[in-house]
Amino acid sequence: MTQLSWALEGKITPEMAVVAEKENRTPEEIRQGVARGVIVIPKNVGREFSAEGIGQGLRTKVNANIGTSGVQGSVEVELAKLDAAVRAGAHSVMDLSTGRDLSRTRRLILDNSPVMVGAVPMYAVAADLVDEGKGIEAMTSRMLLDSIETQCAEGIDYITVHCGVTRGAVARTHAEDRVAGIVSRGGALLAAWMDRNGRENPLLEDYDALLDIAFRYDVTLSLGDGLRPGAVSDATDAAQIEELLVIGKLARRARARGVQVMIEGPGHMPLNQIAGNVMLQKRICDNAPFYVLGPLTTDLAPGYDHITAAIGGAAAAAAGADFLCYVTPAEHLCLPNMEDVRMGVISARIAAHSGDIAKGLPGAIDRDRVMSAARKDLDWEGMFAAALDQELPRKRWEENREREGKTCTMCGKLCAMQAHNSLSGGTEGHCRSAAGALG
C-alpha cells in the first residue's frame, strides 16, 4: 500500500499525521490532499524519518542536490555536504552522483540523511556503461528498470524519471533551433539513446513496469522535465510544452495505479513567463505538486546563480510552485563545495518563504512580524532567533557591533529605532509583547 492508496481508502497514516502537525493542518485535510493528488508525501516504505508533505496549501519545500561527478568528489565530502544542507534547513537532498562507487555513496547518504532523499536512477546506468567503455546506446530497458528497482529497494524516497522525452518532442528542439539544446543530463542521454537505437523512450514504453516498482516501495515519481529550457531564449517553446502534455497524461496514469507523483519544471525563464508556466503546469497536470529548478531569470550571472534562482524561485512559489530545487553559486562552473551548498539552501529558503507570504499561507508572515518587533526593540537575540540563517547575522553583528549601547554600526547614535522608541507614547512595550506572543 502507498500513501495515495491509503488516502483513497479514507485512512490517515502516521505520515499524514506528522505532516498535519508540521503544517498546522488537520490530518483529514492532508489525507484529502493526498487522495486528490495535490499533496505528496515522499517516503519509501523502507525508511524512517520525519515525513514532509509537498503540495497545495503547504509550506514551499527546498531540495539540495549533492553527489560526486566523474572527475571530482568523494563519499566523505558528499556526506559533509549532506550535513551542511540539513543544517541550513533543506527538506530534501538528491543524490546526483555520477562518479565511482555510486552504490556505496547512495547507501551512506540514505543511512545518514534525516530528510527525504531523491535520485535519478538513469545516472547509475550511464556511469556503469562509461566505466565499461560503452556508450549510452548499449543501455537496455532491463538495465534501467533493474537500476530503478535496486535504488527503490535501498530506500530512495522519490526518483526523477524523464518519461516525457519523446522522439517527437526531441525533434522539436532541432526544428526550433534551440539556443541551448537539451540541458537536462537525463534528457540528453535519453535523446541520444533514442537517436542511436531508432526507438521510443524506454521509460515511456515500460511505464507500467515503472509504476509497479514505485507502488511496491511507495516511491514518489518526479516526472522530470528533460526538455526544460536551459536558456531564457528557449523558455516556453513547443518542445517544453509537448513534453508537459505527455507528462500530464502520465501523471494521471500514476495516480490511477496508486503511485504518488509530482511534476518537474524549468529551468531558465524570463521573469514575466514564470507565473504563466506555473498556471499551465497546474492546469495540465491536475494541480499535481510542482518542483522547479530555480527558475533562473537570466543567463548572465555565473557565480551568482543562487541569486537569479532565488528571484525566479520566489516568483514561482508565489504563483503556486510547491518545491524549489536550490541553485548554488557554483552552477554552470564546477561541483559545489560546502559553502556553496549552504548558500544555495539559504537562498532557496528565502525564495520559498517569500512565496509562502505571497500565497497567504497561515502563519507565514508571523515570523516576519517577530523579526520586525525585535528590530523595533533593538533585541538582537530575538532577531537572530527569527532569522532564516542564524549563523551569518550573528557573526556579522559580533564582528562589527558597537561595544556601548544597542545600535549597530550603520547608524550608531542616529538609529531611527532608538529615536522613535524614545518618543512619549511610543510602542516599544507593545512590540516586545507582540514578539513574546508570537515567539
C-alpha positions as CSV (number, residue, x, y, z in Angstrom):
1,M,0.0,0.0,0.0
2,T,1.0,3.6,-0.6
3,Q,0.2,6.9,1.0
4,L,-2.1,7.6,-2.0
5,S,-3.9,4.2,-1.8
6,W,-4.4,4.6,1.9
7,A,-5.7,8.1,1.4
8,L,-8.2,6.9,-1.2
9,E,-9.5,4.3,1.2
10,G,-10.0,7.0,3.8
11,K,-7.2,6.0,6.1
12,I,-5.0,8.6,7.8
13,T,-1.4,7.2,8.0
14,P,1.2,8.2,10.7
15,E,3.0,10.1,8.0
16,M,-0.1,12.2,7.2
17,A,-0.5,13.0,10.9
18,V,3.2,14.1,11.1
19,V,2.7,16.4,8.1
20,A,-0.5,17.8,9.5
21,E,1.2,18.7,12.8
22,K,4.1,20.4,10.9
23,E,1.9,22.3,8.6
24,N,-0.7,23.3,11.2
25,R,-3.4,21.5,9.3
26,T,-5.8,18.7,10.3
27,P,-4.9,15.1,9.4
28,E,-8.1,14.9,7.4
29,E,-7.0,17.9,5.3
30,I,-3.7,16.2,4.5
31,R,-5.5,12.9,3.7
32,Q,-7.8,14.6,1.3
33,G,-4.9,16.5,-0.4
34,V,-3.0,13.2,-0.9
35,A,-6.2,11.5,-2.2
36,R,-6.7,14.2,-4.8
37,G,-3.0,14.1,-5.9
38,V,-2.4,17.7,-4.9
39,I,-0.2,16.7,-2.0
40,V,2.6,14.0,-2.0
41,I,4.5,12.6,1.0
42,P,7.7,11.2,-0.5
43,K,8.7,8.4,2.0
44,N,9.9,5.0,1.0
45,V,8.3,2.2,3.0
46,G,11.8,1.1,4.0
47,R,13.0,4.3,5.6
48,E,12.3,6.0,8.9
49,F,12.5,9.8,9.2
50,S,10.1,12.7,9.9
51,A,7.9,12.9,6.8
52,E,7.4,16.1,4.9
53,G,4.4,17.0,2.6
54,I,4.8,18.8,-0.7
55,G,1.9,20.5,-2.4
56,Q,-1.2,22.6,-2.3
57,G,-1.7,24.6,0.9
58,L,1.6,23.5,2.4
59,R,4.9,25.4,3.0
60,T,7.1,25.6,0.0
61,K,9.9,23.0,0.4
62,V,13.6,23.2,-0.6
63,N,15.8,20.5,-2.1
64,A,19.6,20.4,-2.2
65,N,21.4,18.5,-4.9
66,I,24.6,16.7,-3.8
67,G,26.7,13.9,-5.3
68,T,30.0,13.1,-6.9
69,S,31.0,13.7,-10.5
70,G,33.1,11.6,-12.7
71,V,36.1,13.9,-12.1
72,Q,35.7,15.2,-8.6
73,G,34.1,14.4,-5.2
74,S,34.3,11.7,-2.6
75,V,31.8,9.9,-0.3
76,E,33.2,11.8,2.7
77,V,32.8,15.2,1.0
78,E,29.2,14.4,-0.1
79,L,28.3,13.4,3.5
80,A,29.7,16.7,4.7
81,K,27.5,18.4,2.1
82,L,24.5,16.5,3.3
83,D,25.2,17.7,6.8
84,A,25.6,21.3,5.5
85,A,22.4,21.1,3.6
86,V,20.4,19.8,6.5
87,R,21.9,22.3,9.0
88,A,20.9,25.1,6.5
89,G,17.3,23.9,6.5
90,A,16.9,21.7,3.4
91,H,13.8,19.5,3.5
92,S,15.3,17.1,1.0
93,V,18.5,16.1,-0.8
94,M,19.0,14.5,-4.2
95,D,22.0,12.2,-4.8
96,L,23.0,13.0,-8.3
97,S,26.3,11.1,-8.2
98,T,27.9,10.1,-11.4
99,G,31.3,9.2,-10.1
100,R,32.7,5.9,-9.0
101,D,31.3,3.7,-6.1
102,L,27.8,5.0,-6.7
103,S,26.1,2.3,-4.7
104,R,28.1,3.0,-1.6
105,T,27.6,6.7,-1.9
106,R,23.9,6.3,-2.2
107,R,23.6,3.9,0.7
108,L,25.7,6.1,3.0
109,I,23.6,9.2,2.1
110,L,20.4,7.2,2.8
111,D,21.8,5.9,6.1
112,N,22.8,9.4,7.3
113,S,20.0,11.6,5.9
114,P,17.3,12.8,8.3
115,V,15.3,14.2,5.4
116,M,13.9,12.7,2.2
117,V,16.3,11.5,-0.4
118,G,15.8,11.6,-4.2
119,A,17.8,10.2,-7.1
120,V,18.0,9.9,-10.9
121,P,18.4,6.1,-11.4
122,M,19.5,6.5,-15.0
123,Y,22.7,8.2,-13.9
124,A,23.9,4.9,-12.3
125,V,23.3,3.0,-15.6
126,A,25.1,5.6,-17.7
127,A,28.1,5.8,-15.2
128,D,28.4,2.0,-15.3
129,L,28.5,2.0,-19.1
130,V,31.2,4.7,-19.1
131,D,33.2,2.5,-16.7
132,E,32.9,-0.4,-19.2
133,G,34.0,1.8,-22.1
134,K,30.5,1.7,-23.7
135,G,28.2,4.4,-24.9
136,I,24.6,5.1,-23.8
137,E,23.2,3.2,-26.8
138,A,24.3,0.0,-25.0
139,M,21.7,0.6,-22.3
140,T,18.7,-1.8,-22.3
141,S,15.3,-1.3,-20.8
142,R,16.0,-4.1,-18.4
143,M,19.2,-2.3,-17.2
144,L,17.2,0.8,-16.5
145,L,14.3,-1.0,-14.7
146,D,16.8,-3.0,-12.6
147,S,18.6,0.2,-11.6
148,I,15.3,1.7,-10.6
149,E,14.3,-1.4,-8.6
150,T,17.6,-1.5,-6.8
151,Q,17.5,2.1,-5.7
152,C,13.9,1.9,-4.6
153,A,14.7,-1.3,-2.6
154,E,17.6,0.6,-0.9
155,G,15.2,3.3,0.3
156,I,15.1,6.2,-2.1
157,D,12.0,8.3,-1.4
158,Y,11.5,9.8,-4.9
159,I,13.0,9.4,-8.3
160,T,13.3,11.7,-11.3
161,V,12.3,9.8,-14.4
162,H,12.3,11.6,-17.8
163,C,9.3,9.7,-19.2
164,G,8.0,12.6,-21.3
165,V,11.1,12.9,-23.5
166,T,9.6,11.5,-26.7
167,R,11.2,11.3,-30.2
168,G,8.7,13.8,-31.4
169,A,9.5,16.3,-28.7
170,V,13.2,15.9,-29.2
171,A,12.7,16.7,-32.9
172,R,11.2,20.0,-31.9
173,T,14.4,21.0,-30.2
174,H,16.1,20.8,-33.6
175,A,13.3,22.2,-35.7
176,E,13.1,25.3,-33.5
177,D,16.8,25.7,-33.4
178,R,17.1,25.9,-29.6
179,V,19.9,28.1,-28.4
180,A,20.9,25.7,-25.6
181,G,19.5,22.5,-26.9
182,I,18.9,19.9,-24.2
183,V,20.5,20.8,-20.9
184,S,19.0,18.1,-18.7
185,R,21.6,15.3,-18.4
186,G,18.9,12.6,-18.2
187,G,17.0,14.2,-21.1
188,A,20.1,14.4,-23.3
189,L,21.1,10.8,-22.5
190,L,17.7,9.5,-23.4
191,A,17.6,11.6,-26.6
192,A,21.0,10.1,-27.6
193,W,19.7,6.6,-26.8
194,M,16.6,7.0,-28.9
195,D,18.5,8.5,-31.8
196,R,21.1,5.7,-31.9
197,N,18.7,2.9,-31.4
198,G,15.8,4.3,-33.5
199,R,13.4,3.6,-30.7
200,E,11.0,5.4,-28.4
201,N,11.9,6.3,-24.8
202,P,12.1,3.1,-22.8
203,L,10.7,4.8,-19.7
204,L,7.6,5.6,-21.7
205,E,7.3,2.2,-23.3
206,D,7.7,0.4,-20.0
207,Y,5.8,2.9,-17.9
208,D,3.5,0.3,-16.4
209,A,6.5,-1.7,-15.1
210,L,7.9,1.5,-13.6
211,L,4.6,2.1,-11.8
212,D,4.6,-1.4,-10.4
213,I,8.1,-0.8,-8.9
214,A,7.1,2.6,-7.5
215,F,3.9,1.2,-5.9
216,R,5.8,-1.7,-4.3
217,Y,8.1,0.7,-2.4
218,D,5.8,3.8,-2.2
219,V,8.4,5.8,-4.1
220,T,7.1,9.1,-5.4
221,L,7.7,9.7,-9.1
222,S,9.1,13.1,-10.0
223,L,8.3,13.3,-13.7
224,G,11.3,15.1,-15.0
225,D,11.4,17.9,-17.5
226,G,14.1,16.5,-19.7
227,L,13.4,19.2,-22.3
228,R,13.4,22.1,-19.9
229,P,14.7,25.4,-21.2
230,G,18.4,25.9,-20.4
231,A,18.4,29.4,-21.8
232,V,15.9,32.2,-21.3
233,S,15.6,32.4,-25.1
234,D,14.3,28.8,-25.2
235,A,11.6,29.2,-22.5
236,T,8.0,28.1,-23.1
237,D,8.8,26.7,-26.6
238,A,7.0,23.8,-28.3
239,A,9.4,21.1,-27.1
240,Q,8.9,22.1,-23.5
241,I,5.1,22.2,-23.9
242,E,4.9,18.9,-25.8
243,E,6.8,17.2,-23.0
244,L,4.5,18.7,-20.4
245,L,1.4,17.4,-22.3
246,V,2.8,13.9,-22.2
247,I,3.7,14.2,-18.5
248,G,0.2,15.3,-17.7
249,K,-1.2,12.1,-19.1
250,L,1.4,10.0,-17.3
251,A,0.6,11.7,-14.0
252,R,-3.0,10.6,-14.3
253,R,-1.9,7.0,-15.1
254,A,0.3,7.1,-12.0
255,R,-2.5,8.2,-9.7
256,A,-4.8,5.6,-11.1
257,R,-2.1,3.0,-10.1
258,G,-1.9,4.4,-6.6
259,V,1.5,6.0,-7.2
260,Q,2.3,9.5,-5.9
261,V,3.5,11.9,-8.5
262,M,4.9,15.4,-8.8
263,I,6.0,17.3,-11.8
264,E,9.3,19.0,-12.5
265,G,9.6,22.3,-14.3
266,P,12.1,24.8,-15.7
267,G,14.8,25.8,-15.8
268,H,15.8,29.1,-17.3
269,M,12.9,31.5,-17.9
270,P,12.2,35.2,-18.1
271,L,10.6,36.6,-15.0
272,N,7.4,37.6,-16.8
273,Q,6.8,34.0,-18.0
274,I,7.1,32.2,-14.7
275,A,3.6,32.7,-13.3
276,G,2.1,31.6,-16.7
277,N,4.2,28.4,-16.7
278,V,3.1,27.5,-13.2
279,M,-0.6,28.0,-14.1
280,L,-0.1,25.9,-17.3
281,Q,1.5,23.0,-15.3
282,K,-1.2,23.1,-12.7
283,R,-3.9,23.1,-15.4
284,I,-2.4,20.3,-17.5
285,C,-1.3,18.1,-14.5
286,D,-4.5,18.5,-12.4
287,N,-2.7,20.6,-9.7
288,A,0.0,18.0,-9.1
289,P,2.8,19.4,-6.9
290,F,5.3,21.4,-9.0
291,Y,9.0,21.0,-8.5
292,V,11.1,23.7,-10.1
293,L,14.8,24.3,-10.7
294,G,15.2,28.0,-10.0
295,P,13.9,29.1,-12.4
296,L,16.9,31.2,-13.4
297,T,15.7,34.6,-14.7
298,T,18.8,35.5,-16.7
299,D,21.7,33.6,-18.2
300,L,24.3,36.3,-17.4
301,A,25.1,35.6,-13.7
302,P,27.6,32.7,-13.4
303,G,28.9,32.8,-9.9
304,Y,25.7,34.4,-8.7
305,D,23.1,32.0,-9.9
306,H,21.9,31.3,-6.4
307,I,20.6,34.9,-6.7
308,T,19.0,34.5,-10.1
309,A,17.4,31.3,-8.9
310,A,16.1,32.9,-5.8
311,I,14.4,35.7,-7.8
312,G,12.8,33.1,-10.1
313,G,12.0,30.7,-7.2
314,A,10.2,33.4,-5.2
315,A,8.1,34.3,-8.3
316,A,7.3,30.6,-8.9
317,A,6.4,29.9,-5.3
318,A,4.2,32.9,-5.2
319,A,2.4,31.6,-8.3
320,G,1.9,28.2,-6.8
321,A,5.1,26.1,-7.2
322,D,5.4,23.7,-4.3
323,F,9.1,22.5,-4.2
324,L,12.2,24.5,-5.1
325,C,15.4,22.8,-6.1
326,Y,18.3,25.0,-5.0
327,V,20.9,26.5,-7.3
328,T,24.3,27.3,-5.8
329,P,26.9,29.9,-6.7
330,A,28.8,27.0,-8.5
331,E,26.1,26.4,-11.0
332,H,27.4,26.3,-14.6
333,L,31.0,26.4,-13.2
334,C,32.0,23.5,-11.0
335,L,31.0,20.9,-8.4
336,P,29.7,22.9,-5.4
337,N,31.6,22.9,-2.1
338,M,30.1,23.1,1.4
339,E,29.7,26.8,1.4
340,D,28.1,26.7,-2.0
341,V,25.6,24.2,-0.6
342,R,24.9,26.3,2.4
343,M,24.4,29.5,0.3
344,G,22.2,27.6,-2.1
345,V,19.9,26.3,0.6
346,I,19.5,29.6,2.4
347,S,18.8,31.4,-0.9
348,A,16.2,28.9,-1.9
349,R,14.6,29.1,1.6
350,I,14.4,32.9,1.3
351,A,12.6,32.4,-2.0
352,A,10.3,29.7,-0.6
353,H,9.3,31.8,2.4
354,S,8.8,34.9,0.2
355,G,6.4,32.8,-1.9
356,D,4.6,31.5,1.1
357,I,3.9,35.0,2.3
358,A,2.6,35.9,-1.1
359,K,0.4,32.8,-1.1
360,G,-1.1,33.9,2.3
361,L,-0.3,30.6,4.0
362,P,-1.4,30.6,7.6
363,G,1.4,31.7,9.9
364,A,3.8,32.6,7.0
365,I,4.1,36.2,7.9
366,D,4.2,35.6,11.7
367,R,7.9,35.0,11.7
368,D,8.5,38.3,9.9
369,R,6.4,40.1,12.5
370,V,8.6,38.6,15.2
371,M,11.7,39.8,13.4
372,S,10.2,43.3,12.9
373,A,9.2,43.6,16.5
374,A,12.7,42.5,17.6
375,R,14.2,45.1,15.3
376,K,12.0,47.8,16.8
377,D,13.1,46.9,20.3
378,L,16.8,46.5,19.2
379,D,16.5,43.0,20.5
380,W,19.5,41.3,18.8
381,E,19.0,37.8,20.2
382,G,15.4,38.0,19.1
383,M,16.5,39.0,15.6
384,F,19.0,36.1,15.4
385,A,16.4,33.6,16.6
386,A,13.8,34.7,14.0
387,A,16.3,34.8,11.1
388,L,16.2,32.1,8.4
389,D,20.0,31.8,8.7
390,Q,21.1,32.5,12.3
391,E,24.8,32.0,11.8
392,L,25.8,34.8,9.4
393,P,23.8,37.7,11.1
394,R,25.2,36.8,14.5
395,K,28.7,36.6,13.1
396,R,28.5,40.0,11.3
397,W,26.9,41.6,14.4
398,E,29.6,40.3,16.7
399,E,32.4,41.4,14.4
400,N,31.1,44.9,14.0
401,R,28.9,45.7,17.0
402,E,29.1,48.9,19.0
403,R,30.5,47.9,22.4
404,E,28.5,50.6,24.1
405,G,24.7,50.7,23.5
406,K,22.4,48.5,21.5
407,T,22.6,50.1,18.0
408,C,24.6,48.7,15.0
409,T,27.5,50.5,13.2
410,M,25.3,51.6,10.3
411,C,23.6,54.3,12.3
412,G,25.1,54.4,15.7
413,K,23.6,57.2,17.8
414,L,21.4,58.3,14.8
415,C,19.5,55.0,14.9
416,A,15.9,55.5,13.8
417,M,14.5,52.8,16.0
418,Q,16.2,54.2,19.1
419,A,14.9,57.7,18.3
420,H,11.4,56.5,17.8
421,N,11.4,54.4,20.9
422,S,12.3,57.5,22.9
423,L,9.2,59.3,21.9
424,S,6.5,59.7,24.5
425,G,3.7,57.3,23.8
426,G,6.0,55.0,21.8
427,T,5.2,51.4,21.0
428,E,8.3,49.7,22.4
429,G,6.4,47.8,25.0
430,H,3.7,46.8,22.6
431,C,6.3,45.5,20.1
432,R,8.0,43.5,22.8
433,S,4.7,42.0,23.9
434,A,3.8,41.0,20.3
435,A,7.2,39.4,19.8
436,G,6.8,37.4,23.0
437,A,3.3,36.2,22.0
438,L,4.5,35.1,18.5
439,G,7.7,33.6,19.7
